[in-house]
Amino acid sequence: MQRVFSSGSFLRFYVLLGLALLVMFAMALAGRSFIEQVRREDYREQLAALPMSLMTRRLADTPVEQRSDLLDRFSERLDLKLTLLPIADADLGYFERSRLEQGKILVAEDPWLLQQRLPESTQLLQALLADDWSEHQWHGSISLLGDWLARTPLDERESLIDELRSGSWPLQLLATVPDRLTAEQQTLLVSGGVVTQLVSDKLSITLLYQLPGESAWLQAGPISRGDTLPLNLHLPLLVGLMIVLSLIIYLIMRSIEERMARLELAATRIASGRLETRVKVESGDFLGRLGMAFNGMANQVQSLLRGQQEMIRAVSHELRTPVARIRFAVQMVEDMTDQPAIRRQLQGIDADIAELDELVDEILTYARLGGETINGAELETGLVDCRAMAERVIDTLSPLHEGLTLALTQGDEVELLAEPRYLQRALQNLVGNACRHAKARVVIRLWDEPRLVRIDVEDDGLGIPPEARADIFKPFARLDDSRARSSGGYGLGLSIVQKIMASHGGSVTVDTSPHLGGARFTLLIPRRDPPA
């Protein structure tokens, strides 16, 4: 992947967060305006609840021919313009008609217009008030109700009050005069007036009226314009804000998660050896800076490893020239002398040269495998018969270890897609390592599993201590008791095996052989689908 800088997405995270805050602020303002509008309408309905309920109840109980006179008295007492008309003739919308059907009161301002349907009737009472709602309508409503209660039998008064109690106008009959009344207020009550009490800390209003000719007082209220939102407004507001905030947070976190997932994928690919992988940098925020730092680290690691591989290949190739010249000189000296002692020395030198040549070949193989992993080159795979491959390894190594028994367990044919030359090299390195440390037997076992092929190489040697198993796959690493020249090996064989397994997407592990008691090396090669 290449590094890509997009100016259009610069600081996208902060812009998105700023937009989210602006949206939340706008929603808060809109919600506040909506709530205030609902509260104003609710307060207006509270003010109109008592007089409208009183008039509609009285009109419903009055014969049709007497309703006109009653409307005139109500109009004069309340300073309202009252009319009765059929609901079908009123200019109402669907929701307004629904509210009227539920017995609700419709209130409109500029001018004030009150509408309520008469109980069990198709007629609609309209009350028009040019000015704002004032004490005149409150006092008139309470005096009308008090006069009505005075003409109502005592046993029916409570039921009548229950029917008229609506909104925030609590109604009750008091047998004693309320406390905290001044002398002027008591005089006003006796003379048939209405007393208004105001509680300033709660902004609530209470109306008192003495029933004519009785020692009973009608109290309406207290009524106040609530300072707290009702539950039916609190809950939708909170739920709406939480949904919007959750959606914004989800979108922001999903963007961050997607970019972090790409960073994780790039790190995984680099860990698997594909050092050409780079992170796509989309903006200059903290994740963009993290991606830039990650790409810089990957460039540095790739450059260092490439330089190391080039140096190893160059040194290995350069070593072949002096080694060839030394071998040629030794052969010339051997041809020029017949002395047995000199010939023995020359044969030792020739053996050392062969060992050095083999070491150079191992180093070149290790460097070549590392280079393929770094450059991300795909192996040329083919169908490999694992049993035939194991038999070829046994045929190759058996003559070199005549004192050992090399065996392949019986089983079915096992085939998989792999690079034949490298896979055989890995198995041959494991078998050769087992032969150097075995006492009498080396066994190869093949396991055909659904998703992978498993190859075990076991010996009856001393085994490998658990604390040393993680180090034996490092280049030039050997156990302390196998550093003698007689044991052979250069410490690169197992490293080459690990490189080959990594290039195939597999792994190599070591533990204790349950059958022979020595070491057991296991190759795990995943199955691949054949190319189309």
N, C-alpha and C positions, 0 to 999 in steps of 0.2 A: 504494500500500500504506500501511497505517496502522501507527503505532507501537503495539505490543502488549507489555505487561509481564505475565509469568506468574509468580506467586509460587511455584507448585508446581515450577517448573524453575529456581528461583534457585540459583546455584552448582552447577548440575548437573555441570559438568565436574569440580569438585573432589570432589563426592560420589562420582562414578563412579570417579575415581582412588583415593579412599580405600577404596571397596569392592573395587577390584582388588587393592590391597595386602593387605586382610584375607583375600581369597580365596587369594592367594599364600601368606600366613602359615599359613592353615589347611591348605592343601595340603602345605606344608613339614612341619608337625607330623604330619599323617596319613602322609606319605611316610616320615618318620623312624620313626614307630611301626611301620609295615609292614616297613621294612627291619630294624629291631631284632628283630621277630618272626621274619622269615625267617632272620636270622643265628643266633638262638637255636635254631631248629629244625635248621639246618645243623650247628651245633656239637653238638647232641645226637646227630644221626646220625653225626657223626665219632666220638664216643665209643663208640657202640654198634656201629660198623661191624666192628671186628676180632672181638670175641667172637661176634657173631651170625653172621658169615661162617664163622668157625671151626666153630661148633656145627652149622650147617646143612650144611656140607661133610662133617663127620664123620657126621652122621645119615644123609645121603644115601648114604654108602658102607657103612653098617651094615645088616645084615639087620633086617627088621621085628621079629622076635621078640627081638632084643637091644637095641632102641632104648630100652626102658623102663629097663634097667640103666644105659645110657649117660646118659640124662637125669638119673638120680639122682646119678651121679658129677658131672655138670656142675653140678647144683643145689647139691651140697655144696661143690664147689670155688669156685663163683662167688657163692654165697649168693643164688641166684635160685630162683624157683618156675617151673619149666619145664613146659610142656604141649605136646602135639601134637594138633591137631584138623583136620578137613577145612575147607577154605576156604569151602565152601558153608554151614557152620554158624556162621561168624564174622559178627559184626555189623559189616559194612563197607559203606561207600558206594562210589559209582561211581569216584570219583577214587582212593580208597584201594585198591580192587581193581586199578585200572590201574597204580598204583605198584608193587604187589606183583608183577604180571605182568612188569614191567620189571626185577625183581630188587632193588627198593628196599627200605629198612627203614622201617617205621612206628614212630614214637616218640611216646609220650604221657606227660604228667606228672601228678603227684598222683593215684594213685601212678604210678611209671614203668612203662610197658608197652611192650615191644619185640616187634615182629612181623615175620617174614620167611618167605617161601615157600621150601620145600626145592627145590633144583634138580631139574627134570624130575619134579616130583611135585605132587599136588593137596593135600598136607598143609601146614599152616601151623604154624610154631614160634612160640610165645608165651613171652616171658620177663617175669615180673612181679617188680618190685623195690619193696619198700615204702619204703625210704629213698632218699636221693639217691645218685647214682653216686659211688663212692669208689675209693680205691686197691685195695681188696679185689678188685673186679671187674677192674681193670687187671692186677694181679699174677697173678690166677688165669688170665686170658686168655693172658698171655705164657708162664706155666709150662705150660699145656695145649698151647700151640703148640710150645713147645720140646720137650716130651716126645714130641709127635707127630713132629716133625722128626727126633728122635733115632732113632725106629723106622722112618724113611723112608730108602730107599737114597740115596746121595750124588748120583747122577745125576738123581734126581727131586725133589730139594729145591727147586731154583730154580723149577721149574714150579709146585710147590705154593705157594711164596711169591708168585709172580706171580698165582695164582688168588685168594689171600687178601688181597693188597694192595688196599685199598679206602679211599675217602675220603681223609682226611689222615693215615693211619697208614702211613707208609713202613716197609717191612720189608726187612731185609737181614741176611745172615750175615757175621760178621766173623771173620777168621782170627787176629787179634791183639786183645788186650784194649784198649779205648779208653783214651786218655790222660786225665789229670786225675781219676783215681779215687783216693779216699782208701784207707788201709789197711783201714778198716772196711768200705768198699764192696767191695773186692777179696775180703775174707774172706766177706762175705755172698754174693758170686757163687759162690765155691768151695763154700759150704755149700748151694747150690741155691736161694738166695733171689733176689729181683728187686730191682734197684737203680733208683731213680727219680732222674733228673737234671733240675734246673730251671734254665733260663736266664732270669734275671729281666728282662733288658732286652727280650727278645722274648716273654716269658710263654709259653715253649714247654717241653714235657715230653718227655723221652726215657726209655724203659724198656730195661734190659739184663738178659739172662738167659743163663747158661752152660748149653749143652746137657749133659745128664747123661753123665759119662764121656768127654767129648770136649773138645778145645781149640778150641772154636768158640763164638761168642757171638751170640745173637739180639738185634738192636737194633730196637725199634719206636719210630718217631718221628723227628725231633721233631714234636709236634702242638701247635698253638696256635690260639687263637681269633682269627681274622684281624681286624686293625684297619681294613682297607680293604674297601670294597665290591667284590664281584665285578663283572666286566664285564656280565654278564647282568642285574644290577640297576642299574648305573650308566646304561647306555644308555636303558632305558625311562624312568627317572626324569628324565634330562635332556631326552629327547624330549617327555615329558609336560609338563614345566615350560615348555619352549619353545613348545609348541603353545598352552597356556593363555595364556602371556604374549603371544604373537603375536596371539591372538584378542582379548585385552583391548586391546592397542595398536591393532589394526585397528578395533575398535568406536569407540575414542576418536578416532582419526584420521579415520574416516569421518564422525563427527559434526562435527568441525572442518572437514573438507573441504566438507560440505554447506552449512554456514553461510558459509564463505568463498566458495563458488560463488554463493550468494544475494547476497552483497555484491558480487561481481564482476558479476553480472547487473544489479544496481541501478546500479553505476557505468557499465556499458555503456549502459543505457537513458538515464541522465542525459547521457552524452556524445553520444547521438543526438538530444538536445533535449527529452526527456520529463522535465522537471524536477519533475514531481509525484511521481516514484518515491521511495519510502521503503523502508528496510530494516526487517524485522520483528525487533524486539528481544525475545529469549526469556529472557534471564537477565542477571545482573549481573556475569558474569565479564569477562575482557579482551575477548572477542569482542563481548559485549553492550555494553561501553563503547565499543568501536570503532564498532559500529552506531549508537549514540547520537550519537557525534561526527560520523559520516557524515551522519546525518539533520539534525543542526544545520547542517552545511556546506551541504547541499542546500537547506535552508530559507533560509539567508542568500543563496545564489546566486540562488535563485528570486525572493526579495524584491528583490534589487538589479536583476535583469534586468526584472522586472515594472515597477519604478519607472522604469527607463530607457525602456522601451517606452511607458509611459503619458506620460512627459515628451515623448518624441519626437512622439507623436500629438497631444498637447495643443499643443505649439509649432507643429507643422505646420498644425493646424486654425486656430490663432490667427493665423498668417501670412496666411491666405486673406482675412480681413476687410480689413486695411489694403491688401493688394494690390488687392482689388476696388475700394476707395475711390480709390486712386491711378489705376487704369485709368479709372474713371469721370471723375475730374478731368481727366486728360489728354485724353479725348475731348471734354469740354466746352471746354477751351482750344483744341483743334484746330478745333472748330466756330466759335469766336469770332474766329479770325484767318485772314488769307489770305496772310501773309508766308511766302515759300518757306523762308527760313532757320529760322523758328520751327517750321514744319511738319516740316522735316528733324529738328530736335531732338526734337520730339514723337514722331516715328516711331522714333527711337532709344530714347527712353524706353519706348515701347510694346513694342519688341523686348526690352528688358531685363525688363519686367514679364512678358512671355510666358516668358522664360527662367527667371525666378524662380518663376513658376507651375508650370513643368515640373519644377523642382527640388523644389518642395513636393510635387508628385505622386509623384516618385521616392522621397522620404523617407517619405511615407505608405505607399507600396507596400512598401518595405523593412521598415517598422515592422509592417505588417499581416502580412507573411510571418513575421517573427520572433515575433509574438504567437501565430500559429497553431502554430508549432513549440513554443513554451513551453507553451501550453495543451493540447497533445497532440490538437488537433482533426484528424479525418480529412478528407482532401480528397475532394470529390465527383467521383469518377472516372467516365470514360466512354470509349467506344471511339473512338480518335483515328486518323484516316488521316494518317500522317506526310507522305506525298507531297503531299496536298492542303494540309496546313498549311504546308509549305515553299513551295508555289506562292503561297499567300496572302501570306506574308511578302515574297516577291520582288515581287509586284504592289504591295504597300504601299510598299516602299522604293525601287523602281526609279525612280519619278518624282522622288524627292529626290536621286538620284545619277545624273544623265543621262550623266556622263562615264565611268561604270563599267559593266561587263558582269556581271550577276548571273545565274548559271546553276545548274540542278539536274541532276545526272547522271541518266542513264537507269537504270532498274532495276525490280524488282518492287514491287508494293504492299506497304507496311509498315504494320501496325496494332498498337496496344497500348492497354492500359488506363492512362489518365492523366487529370489535370485539364486539359481542353483550353485554357482561357484562360491558365493559368499556363505550360503547356508552350510555347504559341505565344509568350508574352511572353519566355521564356528564349531561344528561337531567334531572335526578332526583336532582342533585345539583342545577341546574338553577331553576327548579320549586320550590324546597324547599327555595331557597333564595328569590324568588318572593313571596312566601307565607308569609315569615317573614315580608315583607315590604308592602304587598298589603293591601288595605282597604276592598275590597269586592270581587274582581274578579281577576283570573289568567287564561290566554288563551294561548293555544298551537296551532301554525299554522304550517302546513307542505306545502312545496313548492317543486314540482318535476320539476327540470330544466334539460336541456340536459346534462350538464357536472358535475353537483353537485346536492346535496340535501340540502335544506335550512330548518332549524327548528327555528321558532321564539317563544320565551317565553315572554309574555307581562303581566304587572300588572298595577293596577290603583293607585299605591302608589305615593310617592313624586318624584320618579325618581332619577337620579344620575347627579350631576353637570358635565358639560363638562370638567372642569379642573381636576376632580377626576377620570375620566374614565380610564386613563392610569395606575393608581395606584392600582385599585381594584383587578387586577389579580396577584399582587405580594403576596408572602406567608405572612400570618399573617397580611395582610393589611385590615383595615376596615374603613369605613367612621366615622367621628367624632361623628355624631349623632346616630350611631348604636353600640357604644361600651358598652352600658348597658347590664347587664347580661340578662335582660328580652328579648332582641332581639335574643339571641342565636347566634351560629356560632363561628368559631375559626379563620376565615380569610384564611382558606385553601381550601374551597370549590371551589371558582373560579379559584384558581391556579391549582387544580386538573383537572378542566374542560379544561383549556388551555393546560395542559400536554397531556390529552387524544386527544384533537384536533390535537396537533402537531404530535403525534404518528400516526394519521390517514392521515397526510398531509393536514389537514384543518385548520380552524381558528375559533375564537369566538370574536364577537364584541358586543358593547353596544351602544345604542342611545336612543332616546325618542320614546315611542309608539305612533303612529299616531291615534290609535283607543281608547286607554284607558288613555293616558296622562302620564303614569308612565314610568318605564324603559322597554326597549325591548332588550333582549339578543338574539343574532343570532348565530346559529351553521351552519357553512359551511363545508360540508363533500364532497370531490370530489369522483366521481364515479370511480371504479376500474374494470378492466376486470376480469372476473372469471378465476380461475386457470385452465390450460388445464387438 
